[in-house]
């Protein structure tokens, strides 16, 4: 028996749409074709919930590739304006492992899309559900919310959901993520399987610290080959841990010359996967609207378990809105180039300031 737990009517702040929430357990309820386009219907199955605003019927629209990498914090409106346009105004899907439909009204008001749906997947079983998989595959734009990237790796890796995400990216269609969602979009991922979030101090003191956990062979976005990402960079003083993760990728034999893209909060990198051209966008008046493109010209001088890291001359290119960077040539325009070095766990910069 279906138990209707809650029905709420409210007026959305920027779209004035009526919201209908129906939480269910033990049975999948998918948006009926008769549902009005101005209603949000929430349904669920085993291990997931589905929230929809707009047209519940699937549409097919011509799409163009775009990769959006936001470093967390307040969302950059331009992310969803551009993703909606590149997605042809089709169906926009948000993926998460926690929360509810907080993105739906916000994105719907920006993207000029046929619909916006949020799927909250809380188990590996849900990641194989046929409705979940088809909803993702049918998306014209896909965005992975923030949260805990260890849940994304744990619940999605090696499942049809992972395949569906890669399918959308290969159409090509716009795909993006913020914070934990950005973390999983590179070929290499800081998987956050440790007890605590990895700090720069801990990673530089011991690049094999228990909290420095890495993953590969998860999502396969061709433009993000040989790249690891990092987020909340200056806000949480993380550039040291980014350097340590690059050192580990070399030491572990995963890449001879890995790259990193790191962004501060409220800052997003938009990548055209066809050309490799990247631009930076940020929220208005954000004090540190910077993205950092990092490369490793040599092996670390010392990267051993239980020993402080020594890694010299890591190349950094800091980019702000108005500049550009090309991922294929790994060169930029309109930014600042410098190097970072680590000596016995102490980080220094060729320009004085590490950021």
PEFENVEN-V384240 format. One record per pair of residues at least 24 apart in sequence whose C-alpha atoms are under 10 Angstrom apart, sorted by the first residue. I is the first residue (numbers start at 1). J is the second residue. If there is no record, write none. Layout:
I_J ; I_J
This chain:
1_25 ; 1_26 ; 1_27 ; 2_26 ; 2_27 ; 2_28 ; 2_29 ; 3_27 ; 7_41 ; 7_42 ; 9_39 ; 9_40 ; 12_105 ; 12_106 ; 13_105 ; 13_106 ; 13_109 ; 14_105 ; 14_106 ; 14_108 ; 14_109 ; 14_110 ; 15_105 ; 15_106 ; 15_108 ; 15_109 ; 15_110 ; 16_105 ; 16_109 ; 17_53 ; 17_54 ; 17_105 ; 18_53 ; 19_52 ; 19_53 ; 19_105 ; 20_51 ; 20_52 ; 20_53 ; 21_51 ; 21_52 ; 21_101 ; 22_51 ; 23_49 ; 23_50 ; 23_51 ; 24_49 ; 25_49 ; 28_129 ; 28_131 ; 29_131 ; 30_56 ; 30_131 ; 31_55 ; 31_56 ; 31_57 ; 32_56 ; 32_57 ; 33_57 ; 33_58 ; 37_114 ; 37_115 ; 38_115 ; 40_101 ; 40_104 ; 40_105 ; 40_115 ; 40_116 ; 40_117 ; 41_117 ; 42_100 ; 42_101 ; 42_117 ; 42_118 ; 42_119 ; 43_119 ; 44_119 ; 44_120 ; 44_121 ; 44_126 ; 44_132 ; 45_121 ; 45_126 ; 45_129 ; 45_131 ; 45_132 ; 46_121 ; 46_122 ; 46_123 ; 46_125 ; 46_126 ; 46_129 ; 47_97 ; 47_120 ; 47_121 ; 47_122 ; 47_123 ; 47_124 ; 47_125 ; 47_126 ; 47_127 ; 47_129 ; 48_96 ; 48_97 ; 48_98 ; 48_119 ; 48_120 ; 48_121 ; 48_122 ; 48_123 ; 48_124 ; 48_125 ; 48_126 ; 48_127 ; 48_129 ; 48_132 ; 49_96 ; 49_97 ; 49_98 ; 49_99 ; 49_100 ; 49_101 ; 49_118 ; 49_119 ; 49_120 ; 49_121 ; 49_122 ; 49_126 ; 49_132 ; 50_94 ; 50_95 ; 50_100 ; 50_101 ; 50_117 ; 50_118 ; 50_119 ; 50_120 ; 50_121 ; 50_131 ; 50_132 ; 50_135 ; 51_93 ; 51_94 ; 51_100 ; 51_101 ; 51_102 ; 51_103 ; 51_104 ; 51_116 ; 51_117 ; 51_118 ; 51_119 ; 51_120 ; 52_92 ; 52_93 ; 52_101 ; 52_104 ; 52_105 ; 52_115 ; 52_116 ; 52_117 ; 52_118 ; 52_119 ; 53_92 ; 53_101 ; 53_104 ; 53_105 ; 53_108 ; 53_113 ; 53_114 ; 53_115 ; 53_116 ; 53_117 ; 53_118 ; 54_91 ; 54_104 ; 54_105 ; 54_108 ; 54_113 ; 54_114 ; 54_115 ; 54_116 ; 54_117 ; 55_90 ; 55_91 ; 55_113 ; 55_114 ; 55_115 ; 55_116 ; 55_117 ; 56_91 ; 56_114 ; 56_115 ; 56_116 ; 56_117 ; 57_91 ; 57_114 ; 57_115 ; 58_90 ; 58_91 ; 58_114 ; 58_115 ; 58_135 ; 58_138 ; 58_139 ; 59_89 ; 59_90 ; 59_91 ; 59_114 ; 59_115 ; 59_138 ; 59_139 ; 59_140 ; 60_87 ; 60_88 ; 60_89 ; 60_90 ; 60_91 ; 60_114 ; 60_138 ; 60_139 ; 60_140 ; 61_86 ; 61_87 ; 61_88 ; 61_89 ; 61_90 ; 61_91 ; 61_114 ; 61_138 ; 61_139 ; 61_140 ; 62_86 ; 62_87 ; 62_88 ; 62_89 ; 62_90 ; 62_140 ; 62_171 ; 62_172 ; 62_173 ; 63_87 ; 63_88 ; 63_89 ; 63_90 ; 63_139 ; 63_140 ; 63_141 ; 63_168 ; 63_171 ; 63_172 ; 63_173 ; 63_174 ; 64_88 ; 64_140 ; 64_141 ; 64_169 ; 64_170 ; 64_171 ; 64_172 ; 64_173 ; 64_174 ; 64_272 ; 64_273 ; 64_274 ; 65_140 ; 65_141 ; 65_168 ; 65_169 ; 65_170 ; 65_171 ; 65_172 ; 65_173 ; 65_174 ; 65_175 ; 65_271 ; 65_272 ; 65_273 ; 65_274 ; 66_141 ; 66_169 ; 66_172 ; 66_173 ; 66_174 ; 66_175 ; 66_176 ; 66_223 ; 66_270 ; 66_271 ; 66_272 ; 66_273 ; 66_274 ; 66_276 ; 66_278 ; 67_142 ; 67_143 ; 67_169 ; 67_173 ; 67_174 ; 67_175 ; 67_176 ; 67_177 ; 67_182 ; 67_185 ; 67_221 ; 67_223 ; 67_224 ; 67_269 ; 67_270 ; 67_271 ; 67_272 ; 67_273 ; 67_276 ; 67_278 ; 68_142 ; 68_143 ; 68_144 ; 68_174 ; 68_175 ; 68_176 ; 68_177 ; 68_178 ; 68_181 ; 68_182 ; 68_185 ; 68_268 ; 68_269 ; 68_270 ; 68_271 ; 68_272 ; 68_278 ; 68_279 ; 68_280 ; 69_143 ; 69_144 ; 69_175 ; 69_176 ; 69_177 ; 69_178 ; 69_179 ; 69_181 ; 69_182 ; 69_183 ; 69_185 ; 69_186 ; 69_229 ; 69_230 ; 69_231 ; 69_261 ; 69_262 ; 69_263 ; 69_267 ; 69_268 ; 69_269 ; 69_270 ; 69_271 ; 69_280 ; 69_291 ; 70_145 ; 70_146 ; 70_176 ; 70_177 ; 70_178 ; 70_179 ; 70_180 ; 70_181 ; 70_182 ; 70_183 ; 70_230 ; 70_231 ; 70_232 ; 70_262 ; 70_263 ; 70_264 ; 70_265 ; 70_266 ; 70_267 ; 70_268 ; 70_269 ; 70_270 ; 70_280 ; 70_281 ; 70_282 ; 70_291 ; 71_146 ; 71_177 ; 71_178 ; 71_179 ; 71_180 ; 71_181 ; 71_182 ; 71_183 ; 71_229 ; 71_230 ; 71_231 ; 71_232 ; 71_233 ; 71_235 ; 71_261 ; 71_262 ; 71_263 ; 71_264 ; 71_265 ; 71_266 ; 71_267 ; 71_268 ; 71_269 ; 71_282 ; 71_289 ; 71_290 ; 71_291 ; 72_145 ; 72_146 ; 72_147 ; 72_177 ; 72_178 ; 72_179 ; 72_180 ; 72_181 ; 72_182 ; 72_230 ; 72_231 ; 72_232 ; 72_233 ; 72_263 ; 72_264 ; 72_265 ; 72_266 ; 72_267 ; 72_268 ; 73_146 ; 73_178 ; 73_179 ; 73_231 ; 73_232 ; 73_235 ; 73_264 ; 73_265 ; 73_266 ; 73_267 ; 73_283 ; 74_178 ; 74_265 ; 74_266 ; 74_267 ; 74_282 ; 74_283 ; 74_286 ; 75_103 ; 75_106 ; 75_178 ; 75_265 ; 75_266 ; 75_267 ; 75_268 ; 75_282 ; 75_283 ; 76_178 ; 76_265 ; 76_266 ; 76_267 ; 76_268 ; 76_281 ; 76_282 ; 76_283 ; 76_284 ; 77_106 ; 77_107 ; 77_110 ; 77_111 ; 77_268 ; 77_281 ; 77_282 ; 77_283 ; 77_284 ; 78_110 ; 78_111 ; 78_268 ; 78_270 ; 78_281 ; 78_282 ; 78_283 ; 79_107 ; 79_110 ; 79_111 ; 79_143 ; 79_174 ; 79_176 ; 79_177 ; 79_268 ; 79_269 ; 79_270 ; 79_281 ; 79_282 ; 80_106 ; 80_107 ; 80_108 ; 80_109 ; 80_110 ; 80_111 ; 80_112 ; 80_113 ; 80_141 ; 80_143 ; 80_174 ; 80_176 ; 81_107 ; 81_108 ; 81_109 ; 81_110 ; 81_111 ; 81_112 ; 81_113 ; 82_110 ; 82_111 ; 82_174 ; 82_270 ; 83_107 ; 83_110 ; 83_111 ; 83_112 ; 83_113 ; 83_140 ; 83_141 ; 83_142 ; 83_143 ; 83_173 ; 83_174 ; 83_175 ; 83_176 ; 83_270 ; 84_108 ; 84_110 ; 84_111 ; 84_112 ; 84_113 ; 84_114 ; 84_140 ; 84_141 ; 84_142 ; 84_174 ; 85_110 ; 85_111 ; 85_112 ; 85_113 ; 85_140 ; 85_141 ; 85_174 ; 86_111 ; 86_140 ; 86_141 ; 86_172 ; 86_173 ; 86_174 ; 86_175 ; 87_111 ; 87_112 ; 87_113 ; 87_139 ; 87_140 ; 87_141 ; 87_142 ; 87_172 ; 87_173 ; 87_174 ; 87_175 ; 88_112 ; 88_113 ; 88_114 ; 88_140 ; 88_141 ; 88_173 ; 88_174 ; 89_113 ; 89_114 ; 89_115 ; 89_140 ; 89_141 ; 90_114 ; 90_115 ; 90_116 ; 90_138 ; 90_139 ; 90_140 ; 90_141 ; 91_115 ; 91_116 ; 91_117 ; 91_135 ; 91_136 ; 91_138 ; 91_139 ; 91_140 ; 91_141 ; 91_142 ; 92_116 ; 92_117 ; 92_118 ; 92_135 ; 92_136 ; 92_138 ; 92_139 ; 92_140 ; 92_141 ; 92_142 ; 92_143 ; 92_174 ; 92_175 ; 93_117 ; 93_118 ; 93_119 ; 93_135 ; 93_136 ; 93_137 ; 93_138 ; 93_139 ; 93_140 ; 93_141 ; 93_142 ; 93_143 ; 93_144 ; 93_175 ; 94_118 ; 94_119 ; 94_120 ; 94_136 ; 94_139 ; 94_141 ; 94_142 ; 94_143 ; 94_144 ; 94_145 ; 94_175 ; 94_176 ; 94_177 ; 95_119 ; 95_120 ; 95_121 ; 95_136 ; 95_142 ; 95_143 ; 95_144 ; 95_145 ; 95_146 ; 95_152 ; 95_165 ; 95_177 ; 95_181 ; 96_120 ; 96_121 ; 96_122 ; 96_143 ; 96_144 ; 96_145 ; 96_146 ; 96_147 ; 96_148 ; 96_149 ; 96_151 ; 96_152 ; 96_180 ; 96_181 ; 97_121 ; 97_122 ; 97_123 ; 97_144 ; 97_145 ; 97_146 ; 97_147 ; 97_148 ; 97_149 ; 97_150 ; 97_151 ; 97_152 ; 97_155 ; 97_156 ; 98_122 ; 98_145 ; 98_146 ; 98_147 ; 98_148 ; 98_151 ; 99_145 ; 99_146 ; 99_147 ; 103_143 ; 103_145 ; 111_141 ; 113_140 ; 113_141 ; 114_140 ; 115_139 ; 116_141 ; 116_142 ; 117_142 ; 118_142 ; 118_143 ; 118_144 ; 118_145 ; 119_144 ; 120_145 ; 121_151 ; 121_152 ; 121_155 ; 121_156 ; 121_161 ; 122_151 ; 122_152 ; 122_154 ; 122_155 ; 122_156 ; 123_151 ; 123_152 ; 123_154 ; 123_155 ; 123_156 ; 124_151 ; 124_152 ; 124_153 ; 124_154 ; 124_155 ; 124_156 ; 124_157 ; 124_158 ; 124_159 ; 124_160 ; 124_161 ; 125_155 ; 125_156 ; 125_159 ; 126_155 ; 126_156 ; 126_159 ; 126_160 ; 126_161 ; 127_155 ; 127_156 ; 127_157 ; 127_158 ; 127_159 ; 127_160 ; 127_161 ; 127_162 ; 127_164 ; 128_155 ; 128_156 ; 128_158 ; 128_159 ; 128_160 ; 128_161 ; 128_162 ; 129_159 ; 129_160 ; 129_161 ; 130_160 ; 130_161 ; 132_160 ; 132_161 ; 132_164 ; 133_159 ; 133_160 ; 133_161 ; 133_162 ; 133_163 ; 133_164 ; 133_165 ; 134_160 ; 134_161 ; 134_164 ; 135_161 ; 135_164 ; 136_160 ; 136_161 ; 136_162 ; 136_163 ; 136_164 ; 136_165 ; 136_166 ; 136_167 ; 136_168 ; 137_161 ; 137_163 ; 137_164 ; 137_165 ; 137_166 ; 137_167 ; 137_168 ; 137_169 ; 137_171 ; 138_164 ; 138_167 ; 138_168 ; 139_164 ; 139_165 ; 139_167 ; 139_168 ; 139_173 ; 139_174 ; 139_175 ; 140_168 ; 140_169 ; 140_171 ; 140_172 ; 140_173 ; 140_174 ; 140_175 ; 141_168 ; 141_169 ; 141_172 ; 141_173 ; 141_174 ; 141_175 ; 141_176 ; 142_168 ; 142_169 ; 142_173 ; 142_174 ; 142_175 ; 142_176 ; 142_177 ; 143_174 ; 143_175 ; 143_176 ; 143_177 ; 143_178 ; 143_181 ; 143_182 ; 144_175 ; 144_176 ; 144_177 ; 144_178 ; 144_179 ; 144_180 ; 144_181 ; 144_182 ; 144_183 ; 144_184 ; 144_185 ; 145_176 ; 145_177 ; 145_178 ; 145_179 ; 145_180 ; 145_181 ; 145_182 ; 146_177 ; 146_178 ; 146_179 ; 146_180 ; 146_181 ; 146_182 ; 146_183 ; 147_178 ; 147_179 ; 147_180 ; 147_181 ; 148_179 ; 148_180 ; 148_181 ; 148_183 ; 148_191 ; 148_192 ; 148_193 ; 149_179 ; 149_180 ; 149_181 ; 149_182 ; 149_183 ; 149_184 ; 149_189 ; 149_190 ; 149_191 ; 149_192 ; 149_193 ; 150_180 ; 150_183 ; 150_184 ; 150_189 ; 150_190 ; 150_191 ; 150_192 ; 150_193 ; 150_194 ; 150_213 ; 150_215 ; 151_180 ; 151_191 ; 151_192 ; 151_193 ; 152_180 ; 152_181 ; 152_183 ; 152_184 ; 152_191 ; 152_218 ; 153_184 ; 153_189 ; 153_191 ; 153_192 ; 153_193 ; 153_215 ; 153_216 ; 153_218 ; 153_219 ; 154_191 ; 154_193 ; 156_218 ; 156_219 ; 157_216 ; 157_217 ; 157_218 ; 157_219 ; 158_217 ; 158_218 ; 158_219 ; 162_218 ; 162_219 ; 162_220 ; 163_218 ; 163_219 ; 163_220 ; 164_219 ; 165_219 ; 165_220 ; 165_221 ; 166_218 ; 166_219 ; 166_220 ; 166_221 ; 166_222 ; 167_220 ; 167_221 ; 168_221 ; 169_219 ; 169_220 ; 169_221 ; 169_222 ; 169_273 ; 170_220 ; 170_221 ; 170_222 ; 172_273 ; 172_274 ; 173_273 ; 174_270 ; 174_271 ; 174_272 ; 174_273 ; 175_221 ; 176_268 ; 176_269 ; 176_270 ; 176_271 ; 177_268 ; 178_231 ; 178_232 ; 178_263 ; 178_265 ; 178_266 ; 178_267 ; 178_268 ; 179_229 ; 179_230 ; 179_231 ; 179_232 ; 179_263 ; 179_264 ; 179_265 ; 179_266 ; 180_229 ; 180_230 ; 180_231 ; 181_231 ; 182_228 ; 182_229 ; 182_230 ; 182_231 ; 182_261 ; 182_262 ; 182_263 ; 182_268 ; 183_228 ; 183_229 ; 183_230 ; 183_231 ; 183_261 ; 183_262 ; 184_215 ; 184_216 ; 184_218 ; 184_219 ; 184_220 ; 184_228 ; 184_229 ; 184_230 ; 185_218 ; 185_219 ; 185_220 ; 185_221 ; 185_223 ; 185_224 ; 185_225 ; 185_227 ; 185_228 ; 185_229 ; 186_216 ; 186_217 ; 186_218 ; 186_219 ; 186_220 ; 186_221 ; 186_222 ; 186_223 ; 186_224 ; 186_225 ; 186_226 ; 186_227 ; 186_228 ; 186_229 ; 186_230 ; 186_259 ; 186_260 ; 186_261 ; 187_215 ; 187_216 ; 187_217 ; 187_218 ; 187_219 ; 187_220 ; 187_221 ; 187_222 ; 187_223 ; 187_224 ; 187_225 ; 187_226 ; 187_227 ; 187_228 ; 187_229 ; 187_258 ; 188_214 ; 188_215 ; 188_216 ; 188_217 ; 188_218 ; 188_219 ; 188_220 ; 188_224 ; 188_225 ; 188_226 ; 188_227 ; 188_228 ; 188_229 ; 188_245 ; 188_246 ; 188_249 ; 188_254 ; 188_255 ; 188_258 ; 188_259 ; 188_260 ; 189_213 ; 189_214 ; 189_215 ; 189_216 ; 189_217 ; 189_218 ; 189_219 ; 189_227 ; 189_228 ; 189_229 ; 189_230 ; 189_245 ; 190_214 ; 190_215 ; 190_216 ; 190_228 ; 190_229 ; 190_230 ; 190_242 ; 190_245 ; 191_215 ; 191_216 ; 198_238 ; 198_241 ; 198_242 ; 199_236 ; 199_237 ; 199_238 ; 199_239 ; 199_240 ; 199_241 ; 199_242 ; 200_236 ; 200_237 ; 200_238 ; 200_239 ; 200_240 ; 200_241 ; 200_242 ; 200_243 ; 200_244 ; 200_245 ; 200_345 ; 200_347 ; 201_237 ; 201_238 ; 201_240 ; 201_241 ; 201_244 ; 201_308 ; 201_345 ; 201_346 ; 201_347 ; 202_240 ; 202_241 ; 202_244 ; 202_308 ; 202_345 ; 203_238 ; 203_240 ; 203_241 ; 203_242 ; 203_243 ; 203_244 ; 203_245 ; 203_248 ; 203_308 ; 203_309 ; 203_345 ; 204_240 ; 204_241 ; 204_242 ; 204_243 ; 204_244 ; 204_245 ; 204_247 ; 204_303 ; 204_307 ; 204_308 ; 204_309 ; 204_310 ; 204_311 ; 204_342 ; 204_343 ; 204_344 ; 204_345 ; 204_346 ; 204_347 ; 205_241 ; 205_244 ; 205_305 ; 205_306 ; 205_307 ; 205_308 ; 205_309 ; 205_310 ; 205_344 ; 205_345 ; 205_346 ; 206_244 ; 206_303 ; 206_304 ; 206_305 ; 206_306 ; 206_307 ; 206_308 ; 206_309 ; 206_344 ; 206_345 ; 207_241 ; 207_243 ; 207_244 ; 207_245 ; 207_246 ; 207_247 ; 207_248 ; 207_251 ; 207_302 ; 207_303 ; 207_304 ; 207_305 ; 207_306 ; 207_307 ; 207_308 ; 207_309 ; 207_310 ; 207_345 ; 208_244 ; 208_245 ; 208_248 ; 208_303 ; 208_304 ; 208_305 ; 208_306 ; 208_307 ; 208_308 ; 208_309 ; 209_305 ; 209_306 ; 209_307 ; 212_241 ; 212_244 ; 212_245 ; 212_248 ; 213_245 ; 213_248 ; 214_245 ; 214_248 ; 214_249 ; 216_254 ; 221_273 ; 222_273 ; 222_274 ; 223_271 ; 223_272 ; 223_273 ; 223_274 ; 223_275 ; 223_276 ; 223_327 ; 223_328 ; 224_259 ; 224_260 ; 224_261 ; 224_271 ; 224_273 ; 224_276 ; 224_327 ; 225_258 ; 225_259 ; 225_327 ; 226_254 ; 226_255 ; 226_256 ; 226_257 ; 226_258 ; 226_259 ; 226_260 ; 227_255 ; 227_257 ; 227_258 ; 227_259 ; 227_260 ; 227_261 ; 227_293 ; 227_294 ; 227_295 ; 227_327 ; 228_258 ; 228_259 ; 228_260 ; 228_261 ; 228_262 ; 228_294 ; 229_259 ; 229_260 ; 229_261 ; 229_262 ; 229_263 ; 229_292 ; 229_293 ; 229_294 ; 230_260 ; 230_261 ; 230_262 ; 230_263 ; 230_264 ; 230_291 ; 230_292 ; 231_261 ; 231_262 ; 231_263 ; 231_264 ; 231_265 ; 231_266 ; 231_267 ; 231_268 ; 231_291 ; 232_262 ; 232_263 ; 232_264 ; 232_265 ; 232_266 ; 232_267 ; 233_262 ; 233_263 ; 233_264 ; 233_265 ; 233_288 ; 233_290 ; 233_291 ; 233_292 ; 233_355 ; 234_262 ; 234_263 ; 234_264 ; 234_265 ; 234_288 ; 234_289 ; 234_290 ; 234_291 ; 234_354 ; 234_355 ; 235_263 ; 235_264 ; 235_265 ; 235_288 ; 236_264 ; 236_265 ; 237_264 ; 237_354 ; 237_355 ; 238_262 ; 238_263 ; 238_264 ; 239_263 ; 239_264 ; 239_292 ; 239_340 ; 239_347 ; 239_354 ; 239_355 ; 240_340 ; 240_341 ; 240_342 ; 240_345 ; 240_346 ; 240_347 ; 240_348 ; 240_354 ; 242_294 ; 243_294 ; 243_295 ; 243_296 ; 243_300 ; 243_309 ; 243_311 ; 243_312 ; 243_314 ; 243_315 ; 243_340 ; 243_341 ; 243_342 ; 243_347 ; 244_300 ; 244_303 ; 244_309 ; 244_310 ; 244_311 ; 244_342 ; 244_345 ; 246_294 ; 246_295 ; 246_296 ; 246_299 ; 246_300 ; 246_311 ; 246_314 ; 247_296 ; 247_298 ; 247_299 ; 247_300 ; 247_301 ; 247_302 ; 247_303 ; 247_309 ; 247_310 ; 247_311 ; 247_314 ; 248_299 ; 248_300 ; 248_303 ; 248_304 ; 248_309 ; 249_299 ; 250_296 ; 250_298 ; 250_299 ; 250_300 ; 250_303 ; 251_299 ; 251_300 ; 251_302 ; 251_303 ; 251_304 ; 252_303 ; 255_296 ; 256_296 ; 256_297 ; 256_298 ; 256_299 ; 257_295 ; 257_296 ; 257_297 ; 257_298 ; 257_299 ; 258_294 ; 258_295 ; 258_296 ; 258_297 ; 258_298 ; 259_293 ; 259_294 ; 259_295 ; 259_296 ; 259_297 ; 259_314 ; 259_315 ; 259_316 ; 259_327 ; 259_330 ; 260_292 ; 260_293 ; 260_294 ; 260_295 ; 260_296 ; 260_316 ; 261_291 ; 261_292 ; 261_293 ; 261_294 ; 261_295 ; 261_316 ; 261_317 ; 261_327 ; 262_290 ; 262_291 ; 262_292 ; 262_293 ; 262_294 ; 262_318 ; 263_288 ; 263_289 ; 263_290 ; 263_291 ; 263_292 ; 263_293 ; 263_318 ; 263_319 ; 264_288 ; 264_289 ; 264_290 ; 264_291 ; 264_292 ; 265_289 ; 265_290 ; 265_291 ; 266_290 ; 267_291 ; 267_320 ; 267_321 ; 268_320 ; 268_321 ; 269_319 ; 269_320 ; 269_321 ; 269_324 ; 269_325 ; 270_324 ; 271_324 ; 271_325 ; 271_326 ; 271_327 ; 272_326 ; 272_327 ; 273_327 ; 273_328 ; 274_328 ; 275_326 ; 275_327 ; 275_328 ; 276_325 ; 276_326 ; 276_327 ; 276_328 ; 276_329 ; 276_330 ; 277_324 ; 277_325 ; 277_326 ; 277_327 ; 277_328 ; 277_329 ; 277_330 ; 277_331 ; 277_332 ; 278_319 ; 278_323 ; 278_324 ; 278_325 ; 278_326 ; 278_327 ; 278_332 ; 279_319 ; 279_320 ; 279_321 ; 279_322 ; 279_323 ; 279_324 ; 279_325 ; 279_326 ; 279_332 ; 280_319 ; 280_320 ; 280_321 ; 280_322 ; 280_323 ; 280_324 ; 280_325 ; 281_320 ; 281_321 ; 281_322 ; 281_323 ; 282_320 ; 282_321 ; 288_320 ; 288_355 ; 289_318 ; 289_319 ; 289_320 ; 289_321 ; 290_317 ; 290_318 ; 290_319 ; 290_320 ; 290_321 ; 290_335 ; 290_355 ; 291_316 ; 291_317 ; 291_318 ; 291_319 ; 291_320 ; 291_321 ; 291_335 ; 291_355 ; 292_316 ; 292_317 ; 292_318 ; 292_319 ; 292_320 ; 292_335 ; 292_336 ; 292_337 ; 292_355 ; 293_317 ; 293_318 ; 293_319 ; 293_325 ; 293_326 ; 293_327 ; 293_330 ; 293_331 ; 293_332 ; 293_337 ; 294_318 ; 294_330 ; 294_337 ; 294_338 ; 294_339 ; 294_340 ; 295_330 ; 295_339 ; 300_341 ; 300_342 ; 301_342 ; 301_343 ; 301_344 ; 302_342 ; 302_343 ; 302_344 ; 302_345 ; 303_344 ; 307_344 ; 307_345 ; 308_342 ; 308_343 ; 308_344 ; 308_345 ; 308_346 ; 309_341 ; 309_342 ; 309_343 ; 309_344 ; 309_345 ; 309_346 ; 309_347 ; 310_341 ; 310_342 ; 310_343 ; 310_344 ; 310_345 ; 310_346 ; 310_347 ; 311_340 ; 311_341 ; 311_342 ; 311_343 ; 311_344 ; 311_345 ; 311_346 ; 311_347 ; 312_339 ; 312_340 ; 312_341 ; 312_342 ; 312_343 ; 312_347 ; 312_348 ; 313_338 ; 313_339 ; 313_340 ; 313_341 ; 313_342 ; 313_348 ; 313_349 ; 313_350 ; 314_338 ; 314_339 ; 314_340 ; 314_341 ; 314_342 ; 314_349 ; 315_339 ; 315_340 ; 315_341 ; 316_340 ; 316_349 ; 316_354 ; 316_355 ; 318_355
